[in-house]
Amino acid sequence: MNFRPATQQDAEKLTELTFAAKSYWQYSQEYLELWREDLTITPEYLEKSTTVVAENQKQLLGYFSIVFEEEYPAGKFFLDNLFVNPTVIRQGIGARLLQTAFEWCKANDVSELYVVSDPHAQEFYQVYGFEYLSERPTSIPGRTLPLLVYSFEKQH
């Protein structure tokens, strides 16, 4: 498995993988349409984020994206995306992607990494040291998502 920075030319394939991964969890077509804008990876998004692709012999295995959100008082780094190709799910790809994200954070002096987790992924993140903080409202009335944080200082 190789890791490399995503390029603008990856945008369409990353979007396809994102929708395939969401579909794996049997979300309705209605929800996928509601999320279309949020789940679409654009060249502009790739410019503003740190996005890393995992591939093997040119097959896209997964990717992660980290973004810096300035709307918070001191700013916060968010794991904005972590998706695995459904054809290779539960083979350790997600763990390797997360480890690579952690390495990037350490190299860039990030003290905390936040994630607004899909409910299907919350346990995965907590197994790797993320702590639950609260629920965040979504664009779907009455639906919330868990906000989690990984503290690099607590892990040492």
PyMOL commands that set and color helices and strands:
alter all, ss='L'
color gray80, all
select helices_A, chain A and resi 8-24+29-34+36-39+43-48+86-88+93-107+122-127
alter helices_A, ss='H'
color red, helices_A
select strands_A, chain A and resi 2-5+50-56+59-69+76-84+112-116+131-137+144-151
alter strands_A, ss='S'
color yellow, strands_A
deselect
rebuild
show_as cartoon
